[in-house]
Each structure stands twice: as C-alpha cells, then as structure tokens.
Amino acid sequence: MTQMPPFNHRRVPQLPGVVIGGRLPIHIWPRHMMWAFEWQDTQQTIDLKRGEPWFYIRFETFDPSRPVRLVEAEMAPPLKEYIAGMTGVTNYVNRTFSLFKTAEKRRPSQLLFRKHRG
C-alpha cells in the first residue's frame, strides 16, 4: 500500500509544508495510518477542515487487472497481539523495512476476521 499526498485536491491556502508519503506491505505490517507532515514555514498556521483529504491511499497488487475489495474486519485478539508486537519499533529502528521478514514469520495464519453487523 502506498500513502501519498492529496495531489488532486486544490487547497486554498496551500499548506505551509509538504505531506510525506510512504509505502508498506499491509499484509505483514498492519498499522494505523498517520499523517506525516514537514512544516517548512512555521510562521504560518495549519488549518485542517473536516472532509478535506489529508492523504491518498493506493493499494498495490501483483496483478493490476485484479480489483481491490475492501471489507471491514474485527479487531480480533490475534490482530491486536500482532500489532502490539510491532508497536513502538520505529522509536528504536530506522528503516523498518529490515523488520518485514521477521514480521512475516511472526504473522498468524489467519489475521483478519470479517466484521459481522447484526
């Protein structure tokens, strides 16, 4: 998955800096998406308005002709435990790419369970 600045959204006034994107393999590195911003002109304020995009998400697949299907998932115990094992690693390790192989080995065989709405 790739997180990108909202390049198709015209903002007036423009933000006083740059939205920083990133890329991660969400099948082995699930996490909350956060907004990364490099504030270049600290004399200007940042006003974020409800409904305005902060970033775009692009899902990548091995077969680009295959559509992406999103489903709502439960925050089940296996997922909570798996995420907890990765929480805070960015405080100690630069370039988390080096941890992806370890995360893949630790990943439970079934991580997501579809959320049922009754």
N, C-alpha and C positions, 0 to 999 in steps of 0.2 A: 504494500500500500504506500502511496506517495501523498504526503501532505504538502500543499502548495499555497502561495499567496493568492488571494482572490483577484486574479489578473483581469477578470471580465467585469469587475464591479467598479464603476467610476465613483469615487468618493470625493466629496467637496465639504470641507477642505481635505487635502491629502493628509495621510498620517505623517508625523514628523520622524519617520524612520523606515525600516524595512522589516517586513514579515519574513521570518526564516522558515523554510520548508525542511522536509526530511523524508526518509524512506525507511520502512521496516517490514520484516516478514511477519505479518499479523498471525499466521498460523502457529508460530512458535514464540512470538513476543507480544502477547496481548497487553494492552495498557490503555489508560485514559489518554485521550488526545488533549494536548495542551497548546496554548498559543505561545509561540516564541517570537519575540519582537526585539529588534535592535533599535533603541531610541537614540537617534542621531542628533536631533535638535531638542535638548531638554528644556529649552525656554518655552516651547510650545506644549500645550496640554493635549491629552489624547481623550477624545470623546467617542465612546463606543455606544452605538444605538441599537436598540432591540430590533431584531430581524435582519440586521446587516451582517453579511458573511465575514468571518474573521479569517477563514482559510477554506480551501477546497481539498477534497479527498478524491484520489483516483485509485481504483482497485486494479491491480495487475494480475493477469492470469497467464498460464503457459500457452493457452490457446485464445488469442484475442477475439476470435469469432464467437466464443462461448460467452453468453450473457452472465453478468454477476447477479446473484439473487441474495438479497438481504433478508434475514429472519431475526426476530427478537429472541434472545437467549436468556435463560435463567442465570443468575449469579450463583451457581451451584457450588457446593463445597470444593470439588476438585479444581474449579476455575479460581475460586478465592485463594486456595492454598498455593496454586501455581503462580498466581500474580504476586502473592505475598513473598514468595521466594525470590522475586526479581525486584521488589520494591527497594528503592534507595541505591541500587547498584551504580547509578550514574553519579552518585556522590563520591564514589571510590574509584571508578574505572572510566577513563576516557575511551571513546571509540567502542561502544558496546557491541559492535559487530563481532568482536573476538569472543563474545559470550554466546552467540547464536547456536553453535554446535552443542555446547553444554545444555542450553535451554531445550534444544530438540531432544536430547537424551532423557531429560527430566520430564518431558511433557507426558501427561496421562494419555492413554489410548483414546479415550473419549473426553474431550474438554468442554464441549458445548452441548447443552440440552435445550431444545426449543421451549420457549415460554408458553404456557397454556393460559389463555384468558377465559375465565368461566363466566 
